[in-house]
Amino acid sequence: MLLTNHLDSITMHNVHYLLALMDSARQAILEDRYPQFLKEFFRNLYGEKSKIPQWAVTALRGVGVDIME
């Protein structure tokens, strides 16, 4: 039972995090600053540019967003 309570808490935390992230992304789109939002998001998540996964860099460059600038 204790494990179930912890898993419920983790799930709620994850849902809250994703809802807040999507709200921020939506606001950035409405304000026409989505590429800047992505740059900030990845730099906050990974710290150094060199730690950002290459697949993410490549995928975003494919849609015209260079997060390494």
Backbone as CSV, one residue per row, in Angstrom:
resi,resn,N_x,N_y,N_z,CA_x,CA_y,CA_z,C_x,C_y,C_z
1,MET,0.827,-1.203,0.000,0.000,0.000,0.000,0.867,1.262,0.000
2,LEU,1.950,1.251,0.752,2.835,2.410,0.824,3.435,2.712,-0.549
3,LEU,3.835,1.673,-1.275,4.400,1.854,-2.604,3.370,2.492,-3.537
4,THR,2.136,2.066,-3.448,1.077,2.633,-4.288,0.920,4.118,-4.019
5,ASN,0.966,4.526,-2.764,0.855,5.943,-2.421,2.009,6.742,-3.002
6,HIS,3.216,6.192,-2.946,4.378,6.880,-3.513,4.253,6.986,-5.027
7,LEU,3.797,5.934,-5.659,3.629,5.959,-7.111,2.549,6.962,-7.515
8,ASP,1.489,7.045,-6.734,0.458,8.051,-7.003,1.030,9.456,-6.890
9,SER,1.853,9.688,-5.895,2.472,11.006,-5.709,3.396,11.346,-6.869
10,ILE,4.181,10.375,-7.292,5.092,10.591,-8.418,4.298,10.880,-9.683
11,THR,3.244,10.132,-9.907,2.402,10.342,-11.079,1.807,11.746,-11.068
12,MET,1.282,12.174,-9.935,0.698,13.517,-9.836,1.761,14.588,-10.083
13,HIS,2.951,14.381,-9.561,4.040,15.331,-9.795,4.345,15.415,-11.282
14,ASN,4.446,14.261,-11.941,4.763,14.235,-13.371,3.674,14.900,-14.198
15,VAL,2.431,14.636,-13.872,1.317,15.258,-14.587,1.363,16.772,-14.402
16,HIS,1.592,17.226,-13.188,1.682,18.663,-12.914,2.824,19.289,-13.697
17,TYR,3.982,18.632,-13.709,5.147,19.138,-14.446,4.828,19.267,-15.935
18,LEU,4.230,18.223,-16.511,3.924,18.249,-17.940,2.863,19.287,-18.281
19,LEU,1.872,19.458,-17.435,0.865,20.498,-17.674,1.491,21.894,-17.635
20,ALA,2.375,22.125,-16.683,3.053,23.421,-16.596,3.964,23.635,-17.807
21,LEU,4.650,22.588,-18.228,5.528,22.674,-19.403,4.711,23.015,-20.647
22,MET,3.590,22.337,-20.835,2.749,22.600,-22.009,2.143,24.002,-21.959
23,ASP,1.810,24.467,-20.773,1.303,25.829,-20.635,2.374,26.838,-21.045
24,SER,3.607,26.601,-20.621,4.716,27.490,-20.994,4.969,27.449,-22.499
25,ALA,4.927,26.272,-23.073,5.135,26.123,-24.520,4.020,26.833,-25.284
26,ARG,2.792,26.646,-24.851,1.648,27.293,-25.495,1.792,28.812,-25.444
27,GLN,2.181,29.329,-24.289,2.352,30.776,-24.136,3.469,31.285,-25.041
28,ALA,4.549,30.537,-25.144,5.655,30.924,-26.016,5.208,30.963,-27.477
29,ILE,4.380,30.007,-27.880,3.852,29.992,-29.252,2.974,31.224,-29.486
30,LEU,2.095,31.514,-28.551,1.211,32.676,-28.693,1.999,33.978,-28.767
31,GLU,3.129,34.028,-28.064,3.965,35.234,-28.048,5.027,35.213,-29.146
32,ASP,4.958,34.223,-30.033,5.878,34.076,-31.157,7.346,34.021,-30.688
33,ARG,7.586,33.267,-29.637,8.950,33.094,-29.122,9.255,31.625,-28.798
34,TYR,8.638,30.729,-29.551,8.836,29.302,-29.306,10.277,28.842,-29.481
35,PRO,10.995,29.284,-30.533,12.405,28.869,-30.638,13.236,29.286,-29.409
36,GLN,13.002,30.478,-28.902,13.720,30.927,-27.711,13.328,30.086,-26.500
37,PHE,12.054,29.735,-26.394,11.586,28.866,-25.316,12.342,27.534,-25.348
38,LEU,12.472,26.946,-26.549,13.179,25.668,-26.676,14.631,25.785,-26.245
39,LYS,15.288,26.860,-26.658,16.692,27.071,-26.262,16.811,27.140,-24.742
40,GLU,15.946,27.916,-24.125,15.978,28.055,-22.669,15.650,26.731,-21.978
41,PHE,14.659,26.017,-22.491,14.266,24.750,-21.897,15.421,23.756,-21.896
42,PHE,16.052,23.577,-23.053,17.142,22.604,-23.143,18.359,23.034,-22.341
43,ARG,18.646,24.319,-22.299,19.793,24.782,-21.499,19.517,24.629,-20.012
44,ASN,18.281,24.855,-19.602,17.932,24.641,-18.191,17.960,23.162,-17.831
45,LEU,17.528,22.322,-18.763,17.465,20.888,-18.512,18.850,20.248,-18.476
46,TYR,19.708,20.642,-19.407,21.018,19.983,-19.539,22.197,20.818,-19.047
47,GLY,21.982,22.088,-18.779,23.076,22.929,-18.304,23.973,23.392,-19.440
48,GLU,24.899,22.566,-19.814,25.843,22.919,-20.870,25.318,22.475,-22.231
49,LYS,25.644,23.274,-23.254,25.225,22.914,-24.613,25.742,21.536,-25.015
50,SER,26.943,21.223,-24.583,27.565,19.955,-24.988,26.822,18.730,-24.450
51,LYS,25.963,18.924,-23.462,25.214,17.807,-22.877,23.845,17.588,-23.531
52,ILE,23.442,18.499,-24.410,22.155,18.344,-25.094,22.296,17.187,-26.083
53,PRO,21.378,16.220,-26.061,21.488,15.067,-26.959,21.479,15.481,-28.435
54,GLN,22.361,14.854,-29.192,22.477,15.181,-30.602,21.177,14.934,-31.363
55,TRP,20.423,13.909,-30.971,19.165,13.645,-31.666,18.208,14.821,-31.545
56,ALA,18.211,15.497,-30.388,17.330,16.650,-30.185,17.801,17.829,-31.030
57,VAL,19.107,18.049,-31.052,19.681,19.129,-31.862,19.333,18.909,-33.333
58,THR,19.543,17.696,-33.815,19.278,17.366,-35.214,17.794,17.505,-35.552
59,ALA,16.940,16.977,-34.687,15.497,17.046,-34.939,15.011,18.490,-34.994
60,LEU,15.469,19.309,-34.079,15.022,20.703,-34.064,15.602,21.495,-35.230
61,ARG,16.844,21.193,-35.612,17.398,21.843,-36.810,16.576,21.482,-38.037
62,GLY,16.041,20.272,-38.051,15.212,19.827,-39.167,13.937,20.639,-39.344
63,VAL,13.510,21.302,-38.282,12.327,22.157,-38.372,12.697,23.637,-38.225
64,GLY,13.988,23.929,-38.419,14.430,25.325,-38.466,14.744,25.961,-37.139
65,VAL,14.963,25.174,-36.092,15.300,25.744,-34.776,16.673,25.231,-34.376
66,ASP,17.627,26.151,-34.242,18.982,25.786,-33.829,19.158,26.139,-32.354
67,ILE,19.062,25.142,-31.483,19.169,25.402,-30.045,20.614,25.553,-29.598
68,MET,21.549,25.390,-30.533,22.958,25.534,-30.183,23.490,26.938,-30.426
69,GLU,22.650,27.832,-30.915,23.079,29.218,-31.161,23.358,29.922,-29.867
